[in-house]
C-alpha cells in the first residue's frame, strides 16, 4: 500500500497532532487544546521545545514559573471550560517532571483532563545514567516518571518514535471520555523526541471530538423511577458532574416540576443559582443548616454527578433516615454504585430528563417542600448575620466574604482551594451562574489558588476572576502571580492573613490537641516573621494594597475594579472565628490513649459520634 507519509521528529509529530484536535462549542469549531504550558530544561528543550516553536502561531506556548503552578493553571482551565477544552504541560526530566505529580493527583481525584508531557531518560541508554536520572537498583526501566502511574488515567512511555501514534489516540480517548476523564501522562524519552519517522499523513487529519452522552440502562432507570415514586422526602445532591454535563437547566426543570430540594457539593456549587427556590445550598461538613436538615431526613437521595466523598456525606453520618436509599446517577459506574446505591449509569442531563419523563406529573408532598423552604429562610438569616460588617479588630473570614460579594456582585468567578476559606465559601458565597464558583477541594491542594485563577481567566477572559487565598497557601505557591502579569490575565487577589494555618489549628483544638505548629506564634521559632504581603505582590508587578477594615476592603475592591493589571489586597483576619450555623460532624480520628485530659474528653465525643455512621 502506498500510504502518503511525512517525515517528522516524534516531537514535531506530537505537536502537529495536537493542533488538529478540535471540538464544537455553541456551534463554533475550536481547537480542543487551549495551549501548552512549558518550562524548558534538560530533556525537553531540544525536542519538544523546537517542535512547539514551529506551531507557536497555531497553538500558544505559555511560560510559567513553577511546574506545579503551571499544571494547576492547566487543570483550572479545563474545569472552567466544563472539560470541553484542556491543555498540555511539558517539563524537563527529574525535578521538573516530579513537580507535576501533585497536580496529576489533583486532576485524577477531580476527574479533570490534562495532558502531561514530561521529558525522560535516553531510551538508548548510552549516556546512562543521564543527568537527573533516578536509578533503581532492581529495575533498569524505572524512572522518576513512574511516579505518575498511580495518578494518571493513562500512562505511556514513548521509547520509539512510532509509538506516539497509538499513544496519542488513546490519550485523546481518555481526555474526552466523560467516564474515564482525567490526567494522561506520555513520558517522552529525550532522544526519541528528536528521532525522525515517516508518519502517515492521515495521522494529522483534523478530528472533531464531541461529548458522549450515555443513555441509562432500561432496568436501572425503572428501578430508580420506582424508588423515587415511593419516596416521601427526596433530596437531590448536585455534584460537579451536573456542571460538566451542562445539566443545570435540566436540574432546575426537574426540581421545579417535581418539587425536590437540591443540595450542592463543593464541585457542584453553582449548578443552580443561589436564589433558586429549590436550592438549599452547600451540603455536608461545610453545609448550610437548610441542606443538612433535608439531607438528614431524606428517604431517597438522588446523587447526580458526585463521587460522594466524606465532606459531602459527613463521613456517612449525614443521612439519618434508617431506610434511606441512594440513587447514583453518574457516567462512571465506580461512582454510581457506592455504598450500595441503586446505580443509574448515564450522562447527568440525559439521566435527569429520563427520570423526569418516567415520573410524569408526579410531585412530592407540599409539606416536604415547606420544610425545605422554611429551612432556607432560617439559613439565609444566619448567613446574613455571619457576613455583616461589625467593628472588630480582626474580622472573620465570613465578613471578608460578605465584603467581596457586595463589592463585586456581577460577572464574577470566585477561585479558592483548601484551608478554612472553602468551608466558609461553600456555605456563604452566592453564585448565580454555572461555573462561577471554582473550588479545588477534591484534593484540597494548598497553593492552587493563584495558578488556578490564571487558568480560569484564560478560559473565561471576560469574567471578573477573584482569587481568595490564605497567607499559608500563598506562601506555598505564589509564583504564578508573575504569570498573571506576563499573560495579561488580570486577577483580583484577596489575601486573608491570619498568621498561620488557621483551619488546621481549629481542627487541632477540636480534637483536644494543644495549639502547636500551626499558627506562627505556636511554632518553634527565634523570631516571628513580619511579612509584608502587599510589598511582595507589588514587587512581582501587582497593584497592591493593605486594608485595615471591612469597609475599607469594600471601597478598595470597588476602586480597583477597572485596573488592567492583577490587583492584590491584604487584610488581617481572626484565625479562630468560623460560622457556627450549619455544618456536620467529620470523621477525624482522635487518639484512643493520651496523657492529656482534653484529648481523652475529645475521644469520648468521637466514639459517640461514630455511632451515627453508616457502615458498608
N, C-alpha and C positions, 0 to 999 in steps of 0.2 A: 504494500500500500504506500503510495506516495503522499505521505502526510506533510503538509506545509509546516515548517518549523522556523524558529527564530533563535539565534544563539545569544544567550544572556548568562550573566553570572546568576548564581542562585539568589543572591540578594536583590539583583535587578528584577528577576522574575517575580519574587515575592512582592516587591514594591509595585510593579506594574499590575499584578493581580489585585492588590488592594484598591487600586484606582478604578477597577472595573466592577466592583461590587456595589449595587445600587439598592435603593428602597423607594417606596412611594408614600409620601405623607401629604394628606389633604390634596390629593390629585397631582402633586408635584414630584417628579423623579429627582432624587437627590443621592449623592454618594453616601453609602451606609457608614463609611469611616469618616468621622469629622476631622480627623487629623492624627498625627503621630507625636507623642511626647518623647523626647530623646535627650539623654545625657550621654555623649560620646566618650569613649575611652578605649582601653585595650580590649579588643575582642569585638568591637562593632563599628569603630570609626572608619576603618578602611573599606569594609564590606557594605554593611547597611548604610553607613554614613554617605558613601558615594552614591549608592542607589537612591536614597531619599533626596539627595541633591538633584538628581535627574528628573524628579517628578514634583519638585517643590512648588511649581505653579499650579499643579493639579491637586495635590494632597499636601496641605501645610504641615511643616515640622515645627513644633514648639519647643523651645529651650527652657528647661526647668532648672531648679536649684538643688533639688534633692529627689532621689529616685522614688522614695515612698510618697513624697508630696505629689510628684507628677502622676504617679499611679492613682492616688486618691482623686486627683483632679479628673483623670480619665474616667474613673468609676462614677464620679458625681455627674459627669457629662451624660453617661448612659442612663443613670437614674432620672435625671432631669428630662431626658428625651423619652421617658417611658420605655426604654430598651429598644426603641426603633432605630437609633443610631448609637454608635460607640466609637472607641478609639483604640489605638495600639500604643505600646510603650516599649522602647528599646534601651538597653543598657550594656555596659561592659560586662565582663565576667567577674566572678568573685564578689566583693562587697557591693558593687553596683547592682548586680542581679539580686543578691540576697536582701538588699534594702526594699525590694518589692514584694517579698514573701508575705509580710504583714498585710499589705494591700490585697494580695491574692486571696488571703483568708477572708478579708472583709467582703470581697466580691463573691466569694464562694458561699458564705453564710447568707448574704443578701440576694443571691440568685441574679447577679448583675454581670453583663457581658463586658469583657475587656480582653484584648489580645496582648500577651506578654511575649516579647522577643528578646530575651537575654542572650548575650554572647556566651560562648562556651569554649572549652579546650580545643586543641587541634585533634581532628578525627584521625589524622595520620600518625599522631603521637611522636612525631620526630623531635620536637623540642621538649618532650615530656621530662619533668614537669614544667609547664609553662608558667609564667608569672601569674599569680593569684590562684593557681590550681590547688584544689583541696585533694590531697592524696588519701585514698582509702587503702589500708594495708591488705585488705582481703578482697577487694573488688576493683579491678582496673578500669571498669567502665563508669564507676561512680564519680560524679562531680557535684559541686555545690548546688547546681540547678536541680538536682534530685529532690531538694527541699520543697520544690514547687509541686511535686507529685500529689501529696495529700490535700493540697488546697487548689487544685486545678480540676475542672470538669474533664478536660482532655489535655494530656501531656504527650509531647513527642520530641525526640532528639534527632536533629537532621544531620546525618553523617555522610550522606551522598546528595549531590545537587538535585537529582530527580525525585528524591523523597519529598521534596516540598510540594509536589503536585497533589498526592493523596492527603498529605498533612493539612494543607490549606483548605481543601474541600471539606475535610472532616471538621476543621476549625470553624468554618462558616456554618455548618450544620448545627454545631453546639451553640455558637453565639446567637443564632437566630431562632432556636427552638424554645418555645415558652416553658416547656417542662425541664429540659436539660440545661437551660441557660446558666452561664457562669463563666469564670475565667478560663482562658485557653493559654497554655504555655507551649511555645515552639522554641526549644533550646537550640541555638544556631552555632554549630561548631565554626570557629572563626576562619579556618582555612577553606571550609566548604562554602562559606558566604562568597568567597572570591572565585570559586571554580565555575567554569562555564559549561553549559549543556545546551543541546538543541531542543528547546521546548516547543511543543505543538502550539500553533497559533490559536487553536480552539481553547486552550487554557486561559487565554486572555480575552475571550468573548465577554461582552457585558452581560451581567446576570442581575436580575431583579429579585430581591428576597421580600416575601410578604409574610405577614403574621399568620401563623397557623392557628385556627380557632377550632379546637377539638370539640366534637359533639358528645353529649353524655350517652352512656350505655342505657338502653331502654329499661333494664331491670333495676339498675341503680337509681335511675330517675323515678321510677314508680315507687321504690322504697322511700325515697326522700320526700316525694309528694305525700305519701301516706303518713309519714311521720309528722310532717307539717300540718296536715289536716287534723290530726289527733291532738295537736298542741293547744294549750290554753294560754301559755305565756312564752311565745317565741321571741328570740333575740337574734339579730344578725351581727356578726363580728366582721368588720371590713378590714382586710389586710392589704398589703402592698399589691397583691395580685389584681385588686379592683382597679388600681391606677394603671398598672402595666397593660391590662386588658382594655383600658379606656372605657370602663364599665360604669362610670359614675352616673350617667343618665339612666342606665338600666337599674342600678341600685336604688336611685331615687324613685323611679317609677314603681318598683316592686314594693318598697317601704310604704309609699303613699297609697297604693292600690289596696294592699292587704293589711295595713295598719301595724307594721312591725318596727319596734325601736331598733336603731342602729348604733353600735358602739365601734370605736376605731382603735386599731393598734398604732404603734409609732409609725410603721411604714404605711399604714392605711389612712392616717390622719390627713384630711382634706379630700377624702373620697366623696364626702358630702360637704356642702357649705356649712360653716359653723351655725348659721341661722336657720338651717333646715329643721322643720318641726320634729322630724323623726331622729335627728342626730343628737345623741346623748353625750357625745364627745369621747374623750380618752377612756380606755378600759384597762383594768388590771392594777398592778402595783402602783403605777403612776396615774391611775384612772380618776375620773370625776365621781362624785358621790352618786350622780344620776345613773351613769353607766354601770357602776358596780352594784347598785341597787337592783337593776333589772337583770343583770347577769347572774346575780346571786339567787334570784327567784326563778329563772328561766327553766322551762321543762324541755325545750328544744332550742339548741344553739346552731344556727346556720353559719358556719365558719367559712367565709369566702376569701380565697387567696391569701391565707395566713398559715404560717408554719406552727402556730400555737406554742410559741416559746414561753418561758416561765414568767416573764413580765406581763404577758397578756393574760395568762391563766392564774396569776397569783400563785405560782408554783403548784398549780392544780388544786388550789383551795377555794377559788372564786365561785365555782358552780356548786351551790349548796343544796340544790334540789336533788334528793336521792335518786329520783327517776329520770334525771336529765339525759337527753340523747343529743349527740353531736352529729351534724351532717357536715362532712368535709368536702366542700366544693373547691376543687383545686386542679390545676393542669398536671400536677405531679402526684402520682399515686402514693409516693412515700409520705407526702404531707396529708393527703386526703384520708388516709386510714389511721392516723394517730389516735391513740387512746380509744381503740375500738369504735371509732366514728363510723357512721354509715358513709362509705365513700361515694362521691359523685365526681368522677374524674372528667373534667371538662373546662373549657375556657370560661372565665368568670361571667362575661357578658352573655355568652350563649347559654350557660347554665342558669343564670338568673331569669332570662327570658323563657327558657323551657319550664322552669319551676312555676313561674307566674302563669304561663298558659295552662299548666296542669292544675293549678289551684283555681283557675277560672275567676269567679266573682267572690270567692271565699275571703272573708275578712275575720279578724280576730276580735275578741271581746273588747268593747269600748272601755270597760273598766281597766283593762291592762294598759290601754293607751293613756288613760288618765294617770295611772301610777307613774308612767314614764314622764308624761308632761309635767306633773307636779314635782317630780324629782329634778327635772331640768330647771324649773323656776327656782327651786331652792339652791341648786348648784350655782346658777348664774349670780345669785345674790352673794354667795360665798366667794366666787371668783372676783366679783367687783370689789369686795372688801379687801381681798388679798392684794389686788393691783392698785388700790387707791394710794394717792400721794399723801404721805404724812411727814411731819418734821422730825426726822430721826437722824442721829449722827451717821449711821451706816444703814442704807436701805437694804431691803431684801431683794432676792432675785426676781420675785413676783412683781415688785414695784418697778424694777427696771423693765421688765417685760411689758407692763402696762404703759410705761412711757414710750417705749419703742413703737408699740402698736398705735398709740394715739397720734404720734408724730408722723408715722408713715403708713397710713391705712390702705393705700391703693397700689395695685400692681406690684406687690411686694412678695418676694420669695425669701423665706426665712431658712437659714442654714445653721445647723448645730450638730454636735456629737458628744456623747459621753459626759461624765461628771454629773453635777447636780442640776444643771440647766435643762437637760432633756426631760426630767420629771416634771419640772415646773412648766416648761413649754408644752408638754403633752397635755397637761391639764388646762392651761390658761390661754395659749395662743389661739387666735380665732381666724383661721384661714377661710377664704371664700371660694378660691379657685383650685381645681385639681392640680396637685403638684406644687402648690405654693408653700407647703410645709415640707422641708427637706431635712430629715433627721437620719444620721447614721447611728443606729442603736442596736442593729443586729449583732455587730461585733464590738460595739461600744469602743470605738477607736479614738483615743485622745490624739489630737493633732490633725484630725481630718478637716477641721472647720474651714480654715482659710484656703487650703488647697481645694477643698470641696466647693467653696464659693467661686473659685476661678473656673472650675468645670461647669458649674451651674450657669455662670454668666456667659461662657462660650456657647452653651446650649440655648440660653434664653437671653440674648443680648438686649432685648427691650424691657426686661424685668428689672426692678429695683431690688438688687440682691443684698440682703442684710445678713451678716455673719455675727452670731453671738458666741462668745468664747470666754472661758475662764482663764485666769492667769497661769494655772498649772498646765493646761492644754496648750496655751500659747507658747510657753517655754519649751514644750516638747517639739513643736514643729511650726515655726513661724516664717520660714524662708520663702514660701510661695507668695508672701506679700509682695516681694520683689517681682515675681512673675505677673501679679495683677497689674503692677505699674508698667512693666515691659509690654504686656499684651493689650493694654488699654481696657482690661476687664474691670471696670470700676466697681468696687465693693464698698459697702458701709460696714465697718467692723466695730462692734461694741464689745469692749473687753471689761469683764467684771472681775475686779481684783479683790479676792477675799484672803489673800496672803497664804495660799496653800491649796491642798486638796480637800476642800470643804465637804464634798459629798461623802468621801470615804471616812473622813473624820466623824461625820454624823453616824455613819454605819458602825464605826468602831465604838462609839458611845452607846448606840442602841443595843449592841451585843455585849455590853458590860465591860468593854475594854477601856483602858486608860487612854487619854489623849496623847498619842505617841506617833511621831514621824510622819504626820500628815500636814497639819498647819505648820508653817515655817517656824513659829515660836516654840513648837514642841519637838523640833528636830535636834540632833546633835550638831551644834554649831559654835563657832567662836564669835562670829558677827552676823547679825541678821542682814540680809540684803535689802537695799532700798532701791528697788528697780524703778526707773523712770520709763514706763512703757510707752508713753507718748513720744518721748525723745527717741526711743529705739525705733518706733514705727516711722517717725519723721526722717530718721537717718536713712531709711530704706526707700524714701520717696513719698510717703503718705502725707496727707493733710491731717495733722494730729492735734487733738485737744484733750485735756483732762478736765472733767467737770466735778463739782462738789455736791451736787444735789439732783434730785429727780426733776425738778422744774428746770434747772439749767440743762440737764440732759435733753429734755424735750425741745428746748429752744435751740440748742446746738444741732440736734438732728434735723430740725426744720431748716436752719440756716445752711446746712451742708448738703441739702438735697440736690442742689444744682451744680455741685462740684463735679468736674470731669475726671478727676483722679480719685483713687481709693482714699476714703476718709477713715479715720481711726479715732474712736472716742473711748476714754478710760474713765471708769467710775469705781470707787471703793465700795465694797458691799460687805454685809454681815455673813460670816461663814456658817452660822447656826440656824438662821430662820428659814423655815420652809412652810409651804401651805399645808396646814393641818387637815383641812377638809378633803374628803376623798381618799384614795389610796387603798391598798390591800396588803396583807402580810406577804412577805417574800422569804423563801427558804434560804437562810444563811446560817450554816451550822455553827452552833455555839459550843465551845469546849465542854465536854462532859465532866471534866475534873479541873479544878483551879484553886489556887490559894487565895484568890480574890473574891470576896463576898459578892461584888457586883456581877461578876461573871456567873457565879452559881445561881444568883437570882435570875439573870437573863436566861440561863439554861432551863429553869423551871417554866418560864414563859414559852420558850422554844418547844419544849416537849408537849405543852398543852396545845400549841398551835399545830403541831404535826398531826393531831387527831382530825383536823379538818381537810387533810389532803386526800384526793382521790388516788387510788392505787391501780396501776395497770394501764 
